[in-house]
Amino acid sequence: MIALSLTEIAEIVGGQTYDIPDPAARVTGSVVYDSRQVEPGSLFAAFAGENVDGHDYAEGAVAAGAVAVLATRPVGVPAVVVPDVTAALGALARTVVERLGTTVVALTGSAGKTSTKDLIAQLLQRQGPTVWPAGNLNNEIGLPVTALRATEETRHLVLEMGARGVGHIRYLTELTPPRVGLVLNVGSAHIGEFGGRERIAQAKGELVEALPPAEEGGVAVLNADDPLVKAMASRTAARVVFFGESEEASVRAENVRLTENGRPSFRLHTPTGCSDVTMRLYGEHHVSNALAAAAVAHELGMPVHEIAAALSEAGSLSRWRMEVTERPDGVTIVNDAYNANPESMRAALRALAAMGEAARARGGRTWAVLGLMAELGDEALAEHDAVGRLAVRLNVGKLVAVGGREASWLQLGAYNEGSWGEESVHVSDAQAAIDLLRSELRPGDVVLVKASRSVGLERVAQALLENTTEGEVAGR
């Protein structure tokens, strides 16, 4: 963070200082809310959660080097005390971003946000110092914490914006006003909470509504292949740039194909030229993510040949997202267990099917170890059934549905699509899946592991990779 004194911070957030021997002491390090991440010069934000109260770690944080604690009560060590720590973080982020004047790029969408954010970051950092969130820090806490990592040298600040309801993205844009806003898609993620895709579109479109007008440099980057996103062009005064495979897109892909190991290859078209791309990432769904990143980079002055080179070299920066590891015995594990919704589940299955062509040539099989897709509301039964059916249509060798009711719907979909005998199986939990796979996997097999974060299926992937340190991690 840019260096600020505790007195300045208190003024910005409307707080009071307690137990501070030197009010001129400056925060020069990061703002963190996990005391294990404290470094010399940090500001430690203490949140009171259901199970853990950060205030209890205040003394240890200061001992580890934190200059002070942002808290809701005095804690016996240097502190700036405020009524609401979340609101205070937001106010601090807003002030810092305004002072820096860095170019803020914000993105949202129902699927692909984190992967696209990682691609954008890898492109823009070739143009100058770039700050972006680790993982998916995209809410009212993670976003300001990320923004507060920016310094005077930061040229680009890339921020992911998530929403669980109408008004959430509008709030985030008020904390860090973007100049470039990207909307990837409107899908089924959190549809149970929103109440329909139209409501999701309403929420996602708050991003483009917050952009400055075209004459002030505002740019809305929209997916021409998604009708609900394309329609957002009428909701912004910013200049609109379309990406996609549609002819209407000024940044588009042609001759899209997958290599024999499932990596996308295509010809990138931009208003200033064309260039070929072959990605290190897996799955055709990354073409849309790459086009979105390319459109942003192009708008910020990056030449097309540099964009293509960067996309061809870019890897995954976030764990458990199509993380491909080949074991020494020839079994390949695809850990995509961080989260799941119907769109990302279908994309992962198609990537598995593409990888399966090469696997079958080696005598291997494809396995889809799948679990719950959360927060689908009334759509849950139909969506889980559809995913089970798709696994059969894509000729996945074996479906392992893990968990309770929703997992049974996955298997039912596969059964009704024609999966007989041992082509699909329903197991109760992750350990049962691990036991099954350990007993049946053979060299050449490819295993996809995917479910919503709450299921914790990453344990399956991790267990299958134990004692396989010689394996090669691809796509990184």
N, C-alpha and C positions, 0 to 999 in steps of 0.2 A: 504494500500500500504506500501511497505517497506519505511522507512524514508529516504527522499532525501531532500537536501537543495534546495532552489530556484536557487542558482547558478548552482548546478548540473543539475537540470531540464532544465535550459536555455541552458546549454552545450549539453545535450542529444538531445533536440528538435531543436537546431539551432536558439534559440530566444534571445531576449534582455529583460532585466529587467527594469521595470519602477516603480517609486514611492515605492521602497522597502527600508524601514529604516534599515532592518537587512538582508543582502543577505544570512546569515547563517541560517535564519529561515527555519524550516523543515516542509515539508508536511508529516503528520503522519496518516492522515485519508483517507477517500475514495476520489476517483475522481468522480465528478458528473457533469451532464449537466442540471440538474433541480435544481434551487436555493432553492426549498422547501426541498431538500434532503441534504442540506449542514449541516455538523456537525463540531464541533471543530477539526481543523487540516486538513480540506478538501482542495482540489484543485478544483476550479469551472471552467469548460470548457464552454466558451461562444460561442454559435453558432448563426449565423444570419440566421433565417429562413424566410419563406415567410410572416408569420403573426407576429412572435415574434422574437425580437433580444435579445439574451442572454446578450449582452453587457449592455443593459439597467438595468439588474438585478445585475450587478457587485458589486455595493456599498452595496446592501442588503445582498449579499452573504458573503462579508467580514464582515459585521456587525454581521452575524449569526455565524461566526467562521471560515470561509475559510481563509487559510493562504495567498492565492493569487488567481488571475484569469488567466487562459490561454486564450488569446484573440488575435485578429488581429489588435488591435489598443489600445493605452493608454486609460485607463478608469477612471483615477483619484484615483485609489486605487492600492495596490500592484499587479503587473501583470507581466507575462512572455508573451511577444508579439511575435507572429510568423506569417508567411505568410498564413498558412493553419492549422487550429485547428485540423481537422481530421487527417492530416498527422502527426502532432505533437503528438497526442494521440497514434497513431500507433508506432511511434519511441520510445515513452516512454514505451509502453507495451513490445516492443521487447527487450529493454534493461533490464527491470525488470525480464522478464521471463528467459532471458539468465543468469542473475546473480543468480537467485534462483535455477535453475536446477531442478525444480519440474517436475514430469511426466505429460505431456500434452496429454490429450485424446480429440480428435476432432471427431465430427460426422456430417454427412450431409445426405440428402435424400429428396425425394419429399413429403413424408408424414411421420408423427410420430416422427419427430426430437425432439420436445420439450418433449413429453411424455417419449421417450427413454432416453433423457438427464436426466430427473428427476429420472428415474429408476437407471441409472448408478450412479448418485450422491448418492442415498440412499444406494446403495451397497458399493461404495468405501469409504464412510465416516465411515463405520464400520472398515476399515483398517487404517484410519488415517485422519487428517484434509483435507477436500476437499472443493474446491471453484467451483461453477457452476453459470450460469446466472439465474437470475429471469426471468420468462416468456421466450420470444424468442429473447433475445438480441444477434442477430447472424450476424450483419452487421459490416461495417467498423468503426462504432462508438460503438455499444453495445459490440462487442467482446473485443476491448482493454480496455474498462471500466471494464468489468468483469475480465480480466486478471490482471488488476491493483489492484484488491482486494486481490491477493495472497500475502502471507508474508513468512518469513523464516520457519514458522511452516507448511506451506501448502505442503501436500504430493502429492495430485492429483489436477490438474486443468482441469475441464471438460468444453469443449467449443463447442457450436453449430455453424455451419457454413452454412449460407444461400447464395443463388446466384440468380441473375436476369440476368446473362449472363456469357459467357465464360470468364475466367480470374479473376472473383470475388473471387472464393475460393483460387486460387493460391495466390492472394494478401493477403488474411487472413492468409494463412499458413506461409507466409513470416513474418508476425507480431508475430505469436506465433507458432513456428515450432512444430508439433505434433510428438510424438513417437508412439502413437497408433491412427490409423485412421479407422473409422467405416462408411461404406456406407450402408444405410438401403434399398433404393429402387430407381427406376427411374420411375416416374409416369407422370401425366399430369399437375401438378402444374406449373404455369407460361409458359405453352407450347406455348401460343400465343406470348410471348416475346422471347422465345428461338428459335421457329421455328421447333420444332420436338423433339421426345424423344431421337434421336441419339445425338442431340446437348445438351440436358439435361445430358445425360450420359457423354458426353465429359467434361462438366463443373464439374459434381460431381466427376469424376475420377481424377480431379486435386488434390484432397485430398490424394489419395494413391500415386500419383506421387511425392508428397512432403515428404513422409516418409523416414527415414533413412534406409539403407539396413539391411537385417536380422542380419548380423554379428555385427551391431551396436545397435541392440535391436528394430528395426522397426517392427511393426505388423500391417497388414491390415486385418480388420475384415469385411468380405463380405457376403452378402445375397445369399446363394446357390439357393434360390427359384426364384430369379430374374435374367434372362439370361443377361441383360445388366450390372447388378452389378457383376455377376459371371465373366464376361469377363474382368473386371478390374484387375483381377489377373495378366494379362500379362503386365500391365502398372506400376508395382511397383517392386522394388528390396527388399521390406520388406517381412518378412515371412507372408504367407497368412493363415488365419483361416476362415473357412466357418461356418455359422450358418443357421438354417432353419429347415424345416421338411423333407428335402431331405436326403436320405441315405448318400449322399456325405458330409453332414455337420457333423463336429466333435462335435459341440454343437447343439443339436436338441431336438425336442419335439415329444413325442409319446403319444398315448391315449388322444388326445386333445378332450375336451368336455366343454360345458358350464353348469354351475349350473343353477338351476331353476330361479335364479334372474339375469342371464346373465354374471356371472363371470367365466373367463376361468380357467380350471384345466388341468394339464398335467404332464407327467413324464419327467423330465429334464435329458438328457444324456450329459455327458462331457467326455473327454478323461480320467478323473480320477475317474469317478463314476457317479451314478444316484441318483436322489432324487425327491420327489413329490412336486408339486407347486399348490396352489390354490390362485389366486390373489384377491385382494380387488377391483381392477379396473374392468371396465365393457367392454365387447366386445372381440370377438375372435381375433381381429386385435392386441390386446396387447400381444398375444403369440409371434409373431415375434419380437415385441419391447423387450419383456422379454428375448428372446433368444439372441438378440443382446447385451443387457446389461450383460447377463450371460457370454457371450463369452469374453467381455472386462474384467469383473471381474476375470474370470478364468485365463486369460493371465497375470493379475497383482497379481496372487498368492492367490486368495480367494478360500477356499475349497468349494466343491460342496454343502455340507449340509448347509453351511452358506449362499451361494448364494440362495438356495431354500428358506431358512427361510426369508431372506431379501426380496425376490420377493413376498413372501406370505404376508408380512407385509407392503409392500410399498404402498403408496397412491399417489394421484395427488398433485403435488406441484404448479401447474400453473392453474390459474382460467379459467373457461369457456371451459374446455376440459373434456367432459364426466363427468361433475360435477352433481352428482345425489343427489337430495334432495326430501325427502318424506314429504309432507305437513301433518298437523294434521288431515285433512279430508281424507287422504288416496290417494290423487293425487300425482304422482311422476313426478318431472320435471327433465329432462336430458338436462342440459345446455352445449352444445358443440358448442357455437356460436362464438368462437374466430376466426375461419377461416374454409375454406372448399375448397376441390378440389374433383375431381371424386372419387379418391381412398378412401379418408377419409369419404366422404359422403356415399359411399357404406358400409364401415365398420360400421359407426354409425347406418345406417338403419338395418344392420344385428344384431347389438347389441339390437336395439329397438325390433326387431322381437323376439329375445330370451327372453327379459324381458316381452314381450307381452304374452308369454305362461302362466306365473304366473299371469299376470294381468287378463287374461280371466277367470282363475279359480276363481278370486274374483269378476267377473262380470264387469271387467274394459275393456277399449279399448285402442288401441295405436294410437297416433297422431304424425305425422311428419310435423313440421312447418319448411319449407325449403325456402331458397332464393338463390340469385345469387351465382354462382361459378365464380370468376373473372379470367381474364387473360388467357382464353382458346382459343382465336383467332378463327380460322376457325372451331375448334372442338366444339365451344360453343353449337350450336343447338343440335348436336348429343349427347353430354354428358349430357345436361340437360334433353333431351328426355329419355335417358337411365336411369337416376336416377328416373324419374317419373314412368317409366315402372317397375323398380326394387321394388319400394314401393308397387306396386300392387302385384307383384309376391311373396313378403314376407308377404302378407296379412296384411299390415298396415291398421288399421281401417279407418283413414282419413288423407288425405294429404292436408295441407294448404300451398299453394304456395304464397309467399309474395314478392311483388314488381312488376316490369314492364315486359319487353319482355322476359327475361330469366325465370321468374316465370311462365309466360304463357306457355313456352316450357315444364317446369316441369309438369304442369297440362295436357298439350296435350299428353305427353308421357303416363301419367297415364290413360287418356281417351282412347288412342289407344290400351292400354293393357287390357282394359275391365273395367275401373273404371266408374261406372254409378251413376246417381242420386247425392246423397250428399256425396259420398265417397271421392271426391276431390273438392277443392274450390280454386279459385284465388282471393286474396284480395290485395288491393293497397299498404298497408304499415303496419308497426309494430303495430300501434294503432288499425287498423282494425282487425288484428290478435288477439290482446289482447281482444278486445270487443267480438269477436266470441268465443274465448276460455272461457272467464269468464261466458258467457251465457250457454255454453254447457258442460263443464267439469263436471264429476261426480266421486264419490269415486271409487278408483281402477284404474283410467285412468293413462296412462303413456304418457308423452309428450316430444318428442325430438325437440330441437330447434337448427338449424344449417344453417349457410350461411357464405359467405366470410365476413371478418372483416368490410369491407366498408358498409355493409348493417346494422350493428348495431342491429342484432336480439337478442342480450343479453338483450335488453330492454323488450322483450316479457317474457323471463324467469324471470327477476327481478320483473316485474309487477305481474306475477302469484304467486310469493313468498312473496309479500308484506303482512305484518301482519301475517306471518306464522313462527315466530321465534321458535316455539316449534318443527318445523320439524327437522328431523335427516339428516345431510349431510353424505352421504356414500362415500366410496372409498377414504377416506382421512386419 
